Amino acid sequence: MKLGKFSIFIACILICLSACNKDDDGSGDFVPVPERDRGEQQIEDKAALVEYLEDHYYNSQEIAGIEDPSINDLIITELPEGENVPDGHTLLKTAVGDAKTTVYADTDYEFFVLDLNPRIDENDGGESPTFADNVFVTYEGFTLDNEVFDSAVNPVEFDLISLIPAWRKVLPSFKTAENYVENGDGTVDYINHGVGVMFLPSGLAYFSSPPLGSNIPTYAPLVFKFDLLKYFENDHDNDGIPSHEEDINGDGEFTLADDDTDGNTIPDYADTDDDGDGTPTIFEDLEDTDLNVDSDGDGDKTNDKNGDGDPSNDDTDGDGIPNYLDTDDSESKL
């Protein structure tokens, strides 16, 4: 009996191996499916997104009447064919307006954003994260079939550079809460925080590589609702330069091709010696802004090398390149 079960088990393995090693032309060699062209996929994804936006609406009047709305207040409903949008609601396509544009992986992308708590005055509370910061958010992600694949009811913290590209493109255009109140039950109320929805092509999401076990199809356009509560400025390598300032070409992404000054295969935001001159960046912070104090005790108040916490304003040879990016300037405050 045991032998019979074992034989069946072996047969099943052989069948599986045989199936895995065959491709469509019958050659017997496994051939991976080629990745789709990003530009062509973007065209297909945009059409799908526009179709979704044109046949879904949300409870706009209710949202507008809430002093501090959140994604929990948002209700998106599919519009039955031939019917009109109910009073007090707005078609998503009308609400999002024109598509936003960006470039990623050498491809022009278009995506849509719904701002549920727009700030009429730019000085109206809160600050915005950069693409390289940590954010404190609640969120919900779902497909265009309205299948939820991920969510966080309680606030969670993410490093934006660890997320899909769209988060780095969208969240810097929103503001964090202007204030917060700690309740007696351990919860926190965030006042006047950013609330939005992003409608994304697959190229700004997971494209051909969705997370294992996520049930997200390959090349799937996605939607994320989010509450942006707080942010924390990042200095990933603790070199005194905020990470977002180490984006050399200013494209909002970190790549070895564009953001590795010394060519050592470590992008500057993660490199403690950006110019590879042997002096760590943090020790190339020489400027002392307090000229009324002789902090090194040599009798000269103008030559102290304690630094001001900003290595970017130290240029010993005056060539316009700060010491931490200039191999000719390796002077150290040590």
N, C-alpha and C positions, 0 to 999 in steps of 0.2 A: 504494500500500500504506500509506504513511504517512498519507495523507489519510483513508483508510478507518478507520484506528485512531483518528485525531483525531475523526472524526465519531461514532464509538462513544463516545469519552470525553465529548464534549459531550452526547450523548443521556443518558448516565448521570447527568451533573450535573443536567440538566433534570428527570429523573425524581426525583432526590433532593430538589431544591428543591420540586417539586410535592408530594411526600409530606410534607415538613416544614411546608408552609404550610396543610395541611388539618387540620381538627379533626373530631370525631366527628359533628357535625351537618351537615357538608358545606358550611359557609358559606365555606370557603376561608381563614378567618383563624385564626392559631395561638392556641390558648387553653391556657395553662399548667394543669397538674393542680393543683387546690387542695390546700393542706397539710391534713393530717388534724388533727382535734381532739385535743389532747394528753390530755385526760381520757379520752376513748374509747379512744385508743391504749394508754394505761396499763393499762386493764382487760384489753385483749387481750394485752398483753405479760406481765402478771402471770400470766395463765392459762398462757401458753407456758412461763414460767419455772418455775412450780409443776409442770407436767407433766414438764419436764426433771429437776427435782430429785427427783421421785418415781420416776423410772425410770433413775436413775444412782446408782452408789455409788463409794466410794473406799477405798483401802487404809489404813484408820484405825489398825489395830494396828501395822502397819509404821511409819507416821509417828510414832506415839507412842513407839516404841522408839528413835528417832533423836535424839541429843542436840541437834543443830542441823539441823533439817529445812530443806529448800528446795523450791521448786516442781519441781525435778528429781526429787524423791522421790515426788511425787504422781502417782497413777494413777487416773484416772476411767474407769469402765467402765459400759457400758449394761447394764441388767438385762433379760434376755430375758423375754418375757411368760410368766407362770405360774411362774416360778422364784423362789426365795428368795435373799436376799442371802447370799453365802458367809461363813463364819466368818472373823473377823478384818477384816471390812469393815463399813462403815456407809453406810446410805442417805443421800444428800446432804440430802434434806429433813429427816431426823432431826438431822443434824449442824448445819445452819444455824439451826434453830429458827424463831422468829417473824421476820417481815419487818422491816427497818429502814425508817424513814419520813423523808422530807424534803420540802421545798417548793422547786420550781424552776420558773421561768417561770409563776408563778401557778397551778401544778398540784401536787396532792398525789401524791407518788411513793412507791412501795414497791420495795425491792430486798433482796437477800439477800447475806450475807457469811459465809464460812467462815474461821475463824481457826485456822491450823494450828500456831501456836506461842503459845497464850494465856499471858498473864502472870498467875499466881495472885496475886502480890504486885505492887501498883502501882509499888513502888520497885525492882522486879526489872529493873534495867538499862535503858539506852537512853532516848531522849526521842522525843516525837512531833512531827511537823511541823504547821504550821498550813496552812490552805487556800491561803496565799499564798506558801509557801516553795518552794525547789528541793529535789527529791528525787533520790537516787541509787538506782536500781532495776535488777533484771532482771525480765522479764515475758513473758507469752505471751497473746495475744488470739485467741479463736475464737468461732464462731457456735454456735447450739444444734444444728447439724448436725455439730459437732466439726470444722469446717473452720478451720484456723489461718490468720489473715489478717495477723498481725504478731507479732514477737517480738524479744527482745534477750537473747542468751545471755550476753554480756559486759555488765557494768554500764554504764548510761547515765544521764545527768543530765537532768531535765526541770523546767521551771517549771510548777508545778501550775495556775497560772491560764491556761496555754496549752493545757491538755488538756481532754478532755471533762469535764462537770460531775462525774461519778461519782468520779473520782480525788480531787477536792477534798472530796467527802463521805465517802470511805472511808479514805484513808490517814491522816488525823489521828487515827483511832481505833487505829492501830497504832504500835508503837515501833521505832525504829532499833536497830542492833546496839549492845550495851553495850561492845564492844571489837572490835579487829581485829588480825590477825597478818599481816605481810608475809612471804611465802614467798621462798625463794631463787630461784625460777624466774620471779619477776615477778608472780605471782598474789597475791591477798589473800584470807584467810579471815575472814569476818565472824561474830562470836560472838553467839549469842542474838539474832538479828534477827527483825523482823516478817515473817511468811509468811502469805499469805492468798489467797482467791479471791473475786471479786465477780461476782454474777449480776445483770445490769442490764437494766432496760427501755430501749427505744430513746430515750425522752425524756431519760435521763441519759447517753446515749451520742451517737450521731450523728443520731438522729431521721430527718429527711428529707434530710439532706445528708452522706452518707458520703464520705470522701476519694476523689477520682478515682483510678481504677486499683487500689482496695483490694479489689474484689470483695465488699464488704460490701453486702448488700441494703438498700434504704431501709426504715426502720421495723423494723430487726432488733434484737431483744434480743441482748446480747453477754455473754461471760464473759471475765474477765481473771484470770490467775494472776500473783502478784507477790511478789518478795522486796524488802522495804524495808530498805536497807542504811544509808544516811546521809541527813541533810538539812542544808540551809543556809538560815539565816534571810534573808529578802529585805527590802531597803529599795530598792524599784525606782527612786525618784527621789532617793535619797541625801540625804534631808532630815532625817535623824536620827530619824525615826519608823518603826519596823518596819511593813512594808506591811500586815500583818494587823490592826494597830491603826488603820489608816485605812479600815477597813470601818465606816462611820459607824453603820449600822443593825444591824450584827452578824449579818447573814444568811449570811455565808460566801461572798458574791459581790460583785464590784465592778460597779456600774451607775451610769450618769449620773444616773438619777432619784433615787438614794438616797445616793450617795457622792461628791458634787461640791459641796463647801461653798460655793465662790464662784460656782457656776453658769457657769463658763467652758468647759464641755464637756470638761474634763479631770478625770477622777476623782482624788480626793486622793492615792491611792497613786502616781500618776504626775505630780503637780503639785508643783513646788518652792515654790510660794507658795499654800498651801491656802486662805487667807482672802482672797486678792487685795488685800492692803493695801499692796503694794509692797515689803514686807520678806520676803525668802525665809525659809521656815520654819526652816532651819538656823541663821539669824542671830537667831531669836527664842528661842534657848536661852540664857537669862540666868543661871539659878541656878548659884551656885558653892557646892558642898557642903563645901569645905575652908575653914572659917572661921578657921583658925589661920595662914593664909598671905595676905599682902597682895599678890596676884599682879599687880595693876595699879599698885602703887607709889604710891597716893595717900594712904597713911596710915590708910585705913579697910579693915579686913579683911572687912567685911560687904557691901560694895557691888561686889565684883569681878564682871565680866560675861564671864568666860571660859566659862561654861556647864558643865554636868555630863554633856553628851551626850544629854540628854533634854528636848526642847522642851515635852513635855506637862505638866511640873510648874512652868511659869512663867505666872503670872497677875497681871500688874501692877496691874490695877484691881480685883482681888478679886471679880469677878462670877461666878466658877465656870467660866468659859470660858478655856482656856489661850490665851495670846497668839497662837499659830500658827493658831487657828481664830476669833479675835476681831478684827474689823476696827477696833475701838476701841483695840486695843493693837498698836502698830506699833514699839514700842521695839526697837532692835537692839543686839546686843552689839558692833557695830562703831562 
